[in-house]
């Protein structure tokens, strides 16, 4: 009797899981990057990032000018320098180069952080619209076709037109 009960329970579970999987198997796709690019907020964010990034570029340009000037001065005076002066000048050039490298690395990290900070609300808005459309139309899965890594996939519906309508995009 116990065995029969276990078999019946397993069979019922498989039947339920099969029906659940079948109900959730509707698949759609969207090119998420293209959707983000279409949104008007993207231009605003890009211009804010360009302004933010320019301050770092200007500072690096100044540092590069200093490096080049000191490098040229070193090259012209090198033959007449003592070993101590030459070592000090080379050390100074190496220090400037290291500061430039460190500044470039930290600047790049700051720009990436700012990009994430400014982009998060936009991505959340787009993702929310995709989720709403998927729910309204009964899609269990929505694939992002941005990178097109899917070599073989089952037939799916493109949700771009419906999401664009949801966001008020043309």
For each residue, the residues with C-beta under 8 A, 3 or more apart:
1: 4 5
2: 5 6
3: 6 7
4: 1 7 8
5: 1 2 8 9
6: 2 3 9 10
7: 3 4 10 11
8: 4 5 11 12
9: 5 6 12 13
10: 6 7 13 14
11: 7 8 14 15
12: 8 9 15 16
13: 9 10 16 17
14: 10 11 17 18
15: 11 12 18 19
16: 12 13 19 20
17: 13 14 20 21
18: 14 15 21 22
19: 15 16 22 23
20: 16 17 23 24
21: 17 18 24 25
22: 18 19 25
23: 19 20 140
24: 20 21 140 141
25: 21 22 140 141
26: 137 138 139 140 141
27: 139 140 141 142 143 153 154 155 156 157
28: 134 137 139 141 142 143 156 157 158 159
29: 142 143 144 145 153 156 157 158 159
30: 35 130 142 143 144 145 158 159 160 163
31: 34 35 144 145 146 160
32: 35 36 126 130 144 146
33: 36 37 146
34: 31 37 38 146 160
35: 30 31 32 38 39 126 130 160 163 164 167
36: 32 33 39 42 122 123 126
37: 33 34 42
38: 34 35 42 164 169
39: 35 36 42 122 125 126 167 169
40: 43 44
41: 44 45 121 122 125
42: 36 37 38 39 45 46 122
43: 40 46 47
44: 40 41 47 48
45: 41 42 48 49 115 118 119 122
46: 42 43 49 50
47: 43 44 50 51
48: 44 45 51 52 118
49: 45 46 52 53 111 114 115 118
50: 46 47 53 54
51: 47 48 54 55
52: 48 49 55 56 111 114
53: 49 50 56 57 107 111
54: 50 51 57 58
55: 51 52 58 59
56: 52 53 59 60 103 107 110 111
57: 53 54 60 61
58: 54 55 61 62
59: 55 56 62 63 103 107
60: 56 57 63 64 100 103 104 107
61: 57 58 64 65
62: 58 59 65 66
63: 59 60 66 67 96 99 100 103
64: 60 61 67 68 100
65: 61 62 68 69
66: 62 63 69 70 96
67: 63 64 70 71 93 96 97 100
68: 64 65 71 72
69: 65 66 72 73
70: 66 67 73 74 89 92 93 96
71: 67 68 74 75 93
72: 68 69 75 76
73: 69 70 76 77
74: 70 71 77 78 89 90 93
75: 71 72 78
76: 72 73
77: 73 74 80 81 89
78: 74 75 81 86 89
79:
80: 77
81: 77 78 85 86 89
82: 85 86
83: 86 87
84: 87 88
85: 81 82 88 89
86: 78 81 82 83 89 90
87: 83 84 90 91
88: 84 85 91 92
89: 70 74 77 78 81 85 86 92 93
90: 74 86 87 93 94
91: 87 88 94 95
92: 70 88 89 95 96
93: 67 70 71 74 89 90 96 97
94: 90 91 97 98
95: 91 92 98 99
96: 63 66 67 70 92 93 99 100
97: 67 93 94 100 101
98: 94 95 101 102
99: 63 95 96 102 103
100: 60 63 64 67 96 97 103 104
101: 97 98 104 105
102: 98 99 105 106
103: 56 59 60 63 99 100 106 107
104: 60 100 101 107 108
105: 101 102 108 109
106: 102 103 109 110
107: 53 56 59 60 103 104 110 111
108: 104 105 111 112
109: 105 106 112 113
110: 56 106 107 113 114
111: 49 52 53 56 107 108 114 115
112: 108 109 115 116
113: 109 110 116 117
114: 49 52 110 111 117 118
115: 45 49 111 112 118 119
116: 112 113 119 120
117: 113 114 120
118: 45 48 49 114 115 121 122
119: 45 115 116 122 123
120: 116 117 123 124
121: 41 118 124 125
122: 36 39 41 42 45 118 119 125 126
123: 36 119 120 126 127
124: 120 121 127 128
125: 39 41 121 122 128 129 167
126: 32 35 36 39 122 123 129 130 163 167
127: 123 124 130 131
128: 124 125 131 132
129: 125 126 132 133 163 166 167
130: 30 32 35 126 127 133 134 142 159 163
131: 127 128 134 135
132: 128 129 135 136 166
133: 129 130 136 137 139 159 162 163 166
134: 28 130 131 137 138 139 142 159
135: 131 132 138 139
136: 132 133
137: 26 28 133 134 157 159 162
138: 26 134 135
139: 26 27 28 133 134 135 142 157 159
140: 23 24 25 26 27
141: 24 25 26 27 28
142: 27 28 29 30 130 134 139 159
143: 27 28 29 30 150 153 156
144: 29 30 31 32 147
145: 29 30 31 148 150
146: 31 32 33 34
147: 144
148: 145
149:
150: 143 145 153
151:
152:
153: 27 29 143 150 156
154: 27
155: 27
156: 27 28 29 143 153
157: 27 28 29 137 139
158: 28 29 30 161
159: 28 29 30 130 133 134 137 139 142 162 163
160: 30 31 34 35 163 164
161: 158 164 165
162: 133 137 159 165 166
163: 30 35 126 129 130 133 159 160 166 167
164: 35 38 160 161 167 169 170
165: 161 162 168 169
166: 129 132 133 162 163
167: 35 39 125 126 129 163 164
168: 165
169: 38 39 164 165
170: 164
